[in-house]
Amino acid sequence: MKEGEIKTFGLLGKNISYSFSRGYFTEKFEKLNLKRHKYVNFDIQQIKDFPLVIGKENNLKGINVTIPYKEAIIPFLDKLDETAKTIGAVNTIKFTKRGNLKGYNSDVVGFENSIKPLLQSHHKKALILGTGGASKAIAHALNKNNIKFKFVSRNPEGKNEISYDSLTQETLLKYTVIINCTPLGTFPDTEKCPDIPYQFITDTHLLYDLIYNPEVSTFLSKGKEKGAIIKNGFEMLQLQAEESWRIWND
């Protein structure tokens, strides 16, 4: 890097003006007195515009990837690390010294470290609501911690996916961890929530929502009413951001 050149980092996504990442890293750079670092949003309507966008930047060092491109970005990368390859989703890209783009997944670390303190001995099975890129990282973390899971989908495919319609009291008695990986309930559509039978939630349940805006989503507030442990995705975001920073500087 030439003397005085600015190191650029950013977030790739669609309609991401609300994003957490830009504020988080801008504040981080100020705290660390990193005057020649900047963090920008790469807000694109279709993934095919990705090469165009990064072609305009001189000194890109790292990118975070958010909805809806965590899977779609993979064909544009030169390499994947083992975890990202296993998961099939990427949320962190490192620009290597050779100019290659390498994909990682720091969502796993963020989710695992934020949910672990809440897990109790009876939390043996989980329902993952949604089947997008984020849900794959969640599944990987649950696997690592010996928690069996099923994906809940509007259009289930394969033996490990079930439909929302099939959720019964019996199912919810068995699956006491429920993780929302859908965007339902995100600001400004805060009244929305996944269509599950909330009447069968009990104080043995743990409800985890990847959403962090609002702080308590409708999904979480319905769980709280039934005495469930609840947690939003804010700490996960902070932890995955720190893991991204570690990857970029490794």
C-alpha positions as a printed NumPy array, in Angstrom:
array([[  0.   ,   0.   ,   0.   ],
       [  1.316,   3.409,  -0.942],
       [  2.012,   5.875,   1.866],
       [ -1.178,   7.726,   2.704],
       [ -3.492,   5.416,   0.755],
       [ -6.867,   4.725,   2.354],
       [ -7.819,   1.138,   3.212],
       [-11.429,   0.479,   2.254],
       [-13.799,  -2.024,   3.852],
       [-17.509,  -2.374,   3.205],
       [-20.819,  -4.165,   3.32 ],
       [-22.384,  -5.86 ,   0.3  ],
       [-26.153,  -6.239,   0.336],
       [-29.473,  -5.011,  -0.997],
       [-31.377,  -2.055,   0.532],
       [-28.903,  -1.81 ,   3.414],
       [-29.144,   1.832,   4.436],
       [-30.297,   0.594,   7.893],
       [-27.163,  -1.517,   8.298],
       [-25.353,  -2.027,  11.581],
       [-21.928,  -2.681,  10.033],
       [-21.047,   0.741,   8.657],
       [-21.751,   2.471,  11.97 ],
       [-19.933,  -0.223,  13.931],
       [-16.733,  -0.136,  11.896],
       [-16.695,   3.648,  11.448],
       [-16.833,   3.977,  15.247],
       [-14.191,   1.27 ,  15.628],
       [-11.793,   3.057,  13.257],
       [-12.281,   6.303,  15.208],
       [-11.591,   4.569,  18.544],
       [ -8.425,   2.936,  17.171],
       [ -7.393,   6.225,  15.533],
       [ -7.248,   4.513,  12.123],
       [ -7.566,   7.68 ,  10.061],
       [ -6.759,   5.965,   6.77 ],
       [ -9.523,   3.367,   7.054],
       [-13.066,   3.785,   5.753],
       [-16.168,   1.567,   5.672],
       [-18.796,   1.977,   2.944],
       [-22.044,   0.323,   1.834],
       [-22.073,  -1.495,  -1.51 ],
       [-25.819,  -1.494,  -2.032],
       [-26.63 ,  -3.387,  -5.228],
       [-29.942,  -4.599,  -6.652],
       [-28.439,  -7.688,  -8.327],
       [-25.337,  -9.755,  -7.633],
       [-24.069,  -9.496, -11.218],
       [-23.159,  -5.866, -10.438],
       [-20.6  ,  -6.984,  -7.844],
       [-17.495,  -6.934, -10.133],
       [-18.497,  -3.471, -11.396],
       [-18.793,  -2.077,  -7.886],
       [-15.507,  -3.415,  -6.582],
       [-13.74 ,  -2.447,  -9.811],
       [-14.329,   1.207,  -8.879],
       [-12.507,   0.894,  -5.533],
       [ -8.723,   1.26 ,  -5.379],
       [ -7.685,  -0.343,  -2.143],
       [-10.334,  -2.791,  -0.969],
       [ -9.205,  -4.966,   1.936],
       [-12.39 ,  -6.653,   3.132],
       [-16.138,  -6.913,   2.655],
       [-18.985,  -8.171,   4.821],
       [-21.875,  -9.804,   2.958],
       [-25.5  ,  -9.671,   4.068],
       [-28.977, -10.628,   2.805],
       [-29.604, -11.669,   0.041],
       [-26.102, -12.407,  -1.281],
       [-24.462, -14.818,   1.209],
       [-24.832, -17.726,  -1.215],
       [-25.002, -15.842,  -4.52 ],
       [-21.557, -14.279,  -3.94 ],
       [-19.713, -17.618,  -3.998],
       [-19.194, -17.906,  -7.815],
       [-17.442, -14.494,  -7.75 ],
       [-14.789, -15.652,  -5.249],
       [-11.426, -17.308,  -5.942],
       [-11.309, -19.412,  -2.776],
       [-13.368, -20.442,   0.237],
       [-12.079, -21.354,   3.667],
       [-13.151, -24.781,   4.974],
       [-16.035, -23.552,   7.164],
       [-17.546, -21.41 ,   4.407],
       [-17.182, -24.322,   1.971],
       [-18.978, -26.704,   4.351],
       [-21.772, -24.218,   5.035],
       [-22.198, -23.002,   1.467],
       [-22.562, -19.391,   2.552],
       [-20.14 , -16.481,   2.934],
       [-20.461, -13.315,   5.011],
       [-16.828, -12.142,   5.008],
       [-14.513, -11.606,   2.031],
       [-10.804, -10.986,   2.36 ],
       [ -8.785,  -9.431,  -0.462],
       [ -5.47 , -11.285,  -0.274],
       [ -2.035,  -9.832,  -1.021],
       [ -2.137, -11.652,  -4.37 ],
       [ -5.372,  -9.927,  -5.226],
       [ -7.569, -12.999,  -4.731],
       [-10.984, -12.906,  -3.104],
       [-11.338, -15.454,  -0.311],
       [-14.666, -16.188,   1.375],
       [-15.19 , -16.922,   5.075],
       [-18.168, -17.3  ,   7.395],
       [-17.948, -15.419,  10.692],
       [-21.687, -15.846,  11.418],
       [-20.886, -19.263,  12.915],
       [-18.571, -17.777,  15.557],
       [-20.989, -14.921,  16.265],
       [-24.008, -17.165,  16.723],
       [-22.254, -19.928,  18.649],
       [-20.634, -17.608,  21.184],
       [-23.806, -15.596,  21.748],
       [-26.204, -18.528,  22.262],
       [-23.915, -20.84 ,  24.272],
       [-24.38 , -19.098,  27.667],
       [-28.171, -19.517,  27.33 ],
       [-28.254, -23.219,  26.479],
       [-29.549, -25.541,  29.19 ],
       [-29.329, -29.326,  29.455],
       [-32.826, -29.85 ,  27.986],
       [-32.048, -27.784,  24.875],
       [-31.328, -30.806,  22.679],
       [-33.326, -29.975,  19.541],
       [-33.842, -26.803,  17.528],
       [-36.124, -25.453,  14.828],
       [-34.455, -23.116,  12.339],
       [-37.042, -20.816,  10.764],
       [-35.976, -20.048,   7.196],
       [-33.525, -21.629,   4.785],
       [-31.422, -18.7  ,   3.513],
       [-27.671, -18.173,   3.812],
       [-27.748, -17.227,   7.493],
       [-29.671, -20.381,   8.423],
       [-26.853, -22.536,   7.069],
       [-24.335, -20.958,   9.454],
       [-26.784, -21.495,  12.333],
       [-27.153, -25.169,  11.364],
       [-23.359, -25.577,  11.287],
       [-23.015, -24.094,  14.794],
       [-25.804, -26.329,  16.162],
       [-24.133, -29.361,  14.607],
       [-20.876, -28.469,  16.347],
       [-22.732, -28.369,  19.663],
       [-24.602, -31.657,  19.154],
       [-28.009, -30.016,  18.89 ],
       [-30.281, -31.766,  16.393],
       [-32.314, -29.453,  14.184],
       [-34.916, -29.164,  11.472],
       [-35.418, -26.31 ,   9.037],
       [-38.919, -24.856,   8.841],
       [-39.785, -23.586,   5.376],
       [-42.787, -22.343,   3.43 ],
       [-41.695, -24.732,   0.656],
       [-39.935, -27.639,   2.364],
       [-37.51 , -29.72 ,   0.299],
       [-35.559, -32.725,   1.528],
       [-35.922, -34.804,   4.654],
       [-34.611, -32.22 ,   7.127],
       [-37.165, -29.549,   6.206],
       [-40.718, -29.3  ,   7.492],
       [-43.533, -26.858,   6.754],
       [-44.956, -24.211,   9.078],
       [-48.341, -25.945,   8.762],
       [-46.939, -29.149,  10.247],
       [-45.843, -27.545,  13.543],
       [-47.869, -29.112,  16.356],
       [-47.806, -28.996,  20.144],
       [-45.875, -32.271,  20.07 ],
       [-43.231, -30.768,  17.785],
       [-42.77 , -27.74 ,  20.029],
       [-42.482, -29.923,  23.129],
       [-39.51 , -31.68 ,  21.525],
       [-37.848, -28.7  ,  19.842],
       [-37.215, -26.253,  22.676],
       [-34.806, -23.965,  20.81 ],
       [-36.378, -21.868,  18.032],
       [-34.205, -19.6  ,  15.885],
       [-35.673, -17.039,  13.498],
       [-33.448, -16.651,  10.432],
       [-36.134, -14.925,   8.362],
       [-36.326, -11.13 ,   7.996],
       [-39.944, -11.158,   9.287],
       [-40.416,  -8.471,  11.919],
       [-37.492,  -6.259,  10.909],
       [-38.044,  -2.498,  11.143],
       [-40.219,  -0.941,   9.72 ],
       [-42.53 ,  -4.005,   9.413],
       [-42.252,  -4.722,  13.116],
       [-45.709,  -6.267,  13.571],
       [-44.821,  -9.253,  11.377],
       [-43.515, -12.552,  12.749],
       [-42.988, -16.158,  11.64 ],
       [-46.218, -18.157,  11.557],
       [-45.663, -20.695,  14.331],
       [-48.106, -21.873,  17.049],
       [-46.941, -19.538,  19.83 ],
       [-49.599, -20.921,  22.176],
       [-47.399, -24.014,  22.657],
       [-44.288, -22.057,  23.747],
       [-43.387, -22.626,  27.417],
       [-40.777, -21.495,  29.927],
       [-38.559, -24.391,  28.77 ],
       [-38.09 , -22.701,  25.379],
       [-35.274, -20.504,  24.13 ],
       [-36.24 , -18.146,  21.3  ],
       [-33.392, -16.533,  19.373],
       [-33.979, -13.933,  16.655],
       [-31.258, -12.864,  14.236],
       [-33.14 ,  -9.575,  13.949],
       [-31.823,  -6.769,  16.19 ],
       [-34.015,  -3.878,  15.031],
       [-36.393,  -3.709,  16.879],
       [-34.598,  -4.883,  20.007],
       [-37.568,  -7.11 ,  20.932],
       [-39.264,  -8.371,  17.777],
       [-42.858,  -9.615,  17.758],
       [-41.433, -13.176,  17.594],
       [-39.432, -12.58 ,  20.792],
       [-42.209, -10.729,  22.634],
       [-44.631, -13.627,  21.982],
       [-42.024, -15.983,  23.463],
       [-41.415, -13.714,  26.449],
       [-45.152, -13.692,  27.224],
       [-44.924, -17.48 ,  27.632],
       [-41.877, -17.273,  29.918],
       [-39.311, -18.337,  27.309],
       [-35.687, -17.162,  27.371],
       [-35.243, -14.658,  24.522],
       [-32.239, -13.19 ,  22.722],
       [-31.882, -10.92 ,  19.702],
       [-29.096, -10.917,  17.112],
       [-27.195,  -7.819,  18.247],
       [-24.425,  -9.597,  20.146],
       [-24.071, -12.097,  17.291],
       [-23.556,  -9.153,  14.931],
       [-20.896,  -7.612,  17.164],
       [-19.069, -10.931,  17.54 ],
       [-19.155, -11.72 ,  13.814],
       [-17.936,  -8.199,  13.046],
       [-14.951,  -8.688,  15.368],
       [-14.257, -12.057,  13.768],
       [-14.333, -10.381,  10.315],
       [-11.846,  -7.793,  11.554],
       [ -9.569, -10.589,  12.798],
       [ -9.783, -12.356,   9.407],
       [ -8.968,  -9.183,   7.467],
       [ -5.944,  -8.459,   9.642],
       [ -4.661, -12.011,   9.996]])
